[in-house]
Amino acid sequence: MAELRLGPLLRYADGSSATVWVETSRPCAAEVRCADGAGGESGTFQVEGHHYALVPVTGLTPGTTQPYEVFLDGTRVWPLPDSPFPDSVIRTPADGDPVRVAFGSCRWAAPPADGKDTVGPDALDTLAARIADDPGGERPDVLLLLGDQVYADETSDDTRRWLAARRDLSDPPGSEVADYEEYTRLYYESWLDPEVRWLLSTVPSCMIFDDHDVIDDWNTSAAWLADMRATDWWQERLLSGLMSYWVHQHLGNLSPDELAADPLYAAVRETPDGTDLLRTFAAEADADPASVRWSYRRDFGRVRLLMVDTRAARVLDEESRSMLNPGEARWLREQALDQPGSYDHLLIGTSLPWLLPHLVHDAEAWNAALCRGEKGARWARFGEDLRRRADLEHWAAFPASFDALAALLAEAGTGPDAPSTVLVLSGDVHHAYVAEPKWPAGPRSGSRSGSHSASGSPSGSRSGSHSASGSPSGSLSGPPDARVLQLTCSPVHNSIPLSIRLGFRFGWSAVARALGRRFAGHGGCPKPPIDWRRTGGPWFGNQLMTLTLRGRSARLRLDQAREVRDGKPRLVTVTESDLVP
């Protein structure tokens, strides 16, 4: 008899359809049945001896909440027997409903119930408890997980013991994961957490990778990548990371129509064993990153989400270094400017923050100049070492890409059809804050109908030149009509070193800003085309941000997971404010 190994995960959901992801113990037919008769069925596909299905659910009625069950070969396997949680449900929005988006990043798996949690309560566990206590109350319409869903390079004690029973940990990569089977262990450890398992079964989720899903500093530079490729274990690690990401995270990001049109998904489902097909795909993605798009678009009524890959899509050559390759930059631009007036809020999901404290921004721009050779070979070697040690790889470390994004956000947020908000959602930096950019006053030099480069970016840039990466060769001036903000929330469940607390508090100070200007001056770095200021935070803790988007209004809430008087962890609201009344 087939058993449910992992899941179900409710991934996509709109007014009439949904997808539910499962892993099973053997090949079988996976079926989802809803209380109102809606449902769907799919056969499993096989990768590396594991069996998965992504079940399309159709026939749903907008504006309803339907409990559902999962059957394998006709036998019910979900809900679990004696489950302490309410029924898993599929909620379908009706036209005009508010959209609630919860987001965060960086989650170590919670320890077993009998283990000590050294980093405090898990924000996803506490969110699950809040919803379970009041199933009919407020809940997110979608959960955005912005990177580091699993940690391939920082394994738990339990996982290290499991790895040690499987192979000799004195051989590279030691206690880090080495292959696909070991990646599956990370997903079991993370997603079989009872609270998280139930939460992901009843709240739709969108995901994107960051570095720790593969390895710390993944694609930080061309020199880093060359060093990794020189090892005898990296290729297997990377291919396994991309394969497991495709199976566990990427497929569920896609709509039923996108899945139906995906040739790789069709081929993997049609063959008895899709391992070789998926391995070939991962190898091609490694050899030619521009051949694969991990980024995607989701529309929630009049809210548009563009989830952007800022890891695999990079151009690493120092002379044309870019956060996004030309094709990815064109895609982002096309999606942001598609059908102006059709959305009230534009959300750009990027695991790495766009706006950082000025000291950090200037240090990253300075470091990029050193690594590019602006101060000679000796400084370049120093800069590369510093880049790796200090994780200097955010948007600021790709100056042309930083400028291009600033120009695109201004353009998307300007004009009679502009949305109410343009919000950049990020994680990575193990704290939360709100930052607001300010564009220089004056008439605009461009618009949505202006001229653009072949890469899809507006003409002109801060340096007056254009790179092949899709950065602009001329930027817009004047403030946009939409409210533009950087919203950063991290971690969901992870450590927050004292160095981060002190460094990011200091980083926003006037003294730090003056120090940053010295770095920028030494590197000959041009002044950014915008200024920005911190308008909220920094906040430190295991936390989630929630946006409530109703019509053209937007409200932000930050909740932290804390131990309260009864000894049970709870989400506690730290701050709440109207972004747009």
Secondary structure as GFF3:
##gff-version 3
##sequence-region A 1 581
A	DSSP	beta_strand	4	13	.	.	.	ID=ss1
A	DSSP	beta_strand	18	24	.	.	.	ID=ss2
A	DSSP	beta_strand	29	34	.	.	.	ID=ss3
A	DSSP	beta_strand	39	43	.	.	.	ID=ss4
A	DSSP	beta_strand	45	47	.	.	.	ID=ss5
A	DSSP	beta_strand	50	57	.	.	.	ID=ss6
A	DSSP	beta_strand	65	72	.	.	.	ID=ss7
A	DSSP	beta_strand	75	78	.	.	.	ID=ss8
A	DSSP	beta_strand	89	91	.	.	.	ID=ss9
A	DSSP	beta_strand	99	104	.	.	.	ID=ss10
A	DSSP	alpha_helix	123	133	.	.	.	ID=ss11
A	DSSP	beta_strand	142	145	.	.	.	ID=ss12
A	DSSP	alpha_helix	157	164	.	.	.	ID=ss13
A	DSSP	alpha_helix	180	191	.	.	.	ID=ss14
A	DSSP	alpha_helix	194	202	.	.	.	ID=ss15
A	DSSP	beta_strand	205	207	.	.	.	ID=ss16
A	DSSP	three_ten_helix	211	213	.	.	.	ID=ss17
A	DSSP	alpha_helix	222	229	.	.	.	ID=ss18
A	DSSP	alpha_helix	234	245	.	.	.	ID=ss19
A	DSSP	pi_helix	246	250	.	.	.	ID=ss20
A	DSSP	alpha_helix	251	253	.	.	.	ID=ss21
A	DSSP	alpha_helix	256	260	.	.	.	ID=ss22
A	DSSP	alpha_helix	263	270	.	.	.	ID=ss23
A	DSSP	alpha_helix	275	287	.	.	.	ID=ss24
A	DSSP	three_ten_helix	289	291	.	.	.	ID=ss25
A	DSSP	beta_strand	296	300	.	.	.	ID=ss26
A	DSSP	beta_strand	303	308	.	.	.	ID=ss27
A	DSSP	three_ten_helix	318	320	.	.	.	ID=ss28
A	DSSP	alpha_helix	326	337	.	.	.	ID=ss29
A	DSSP	beta_strand	345	350	.	.	.	ID=ss30
A	DSSP	alpha_helix	358	371	.	.	.	ID=ss31
A	DSSP	alpha_helix	377	390	.	.	.	ID=ss32
A	DSSP	three_ten_helix	395	397	.	.	.	ID=ss33
A	DSSP	alpha_helix	399	412	.	.	.	ID=ss34
A	DSSP	beta_strand	421	426	.	.	.	ID=ss35
A	DSSP	beta_strand	432	438	.	.	.	ID=ss36
A	DSSP	beta_strand	483	488	.	.	.	ID=ss37
A	DSSP	alpha_helix	498	507	.	.	.	ID=ss38
A	DSSP	alpha_helix	510	523	.	.	.	ID=ss39
A	DSSP	beta_strand	531	539	.	.	.	ID=ss40
A	DSSP	beta_strand	543	550	.	.	.	ID=ss41
A	DSSP	beta_strand	553	563	.	.	.	ID=ss42
A	DSSP	beta_strand	569	580	.	.	.	ID=ss43
###
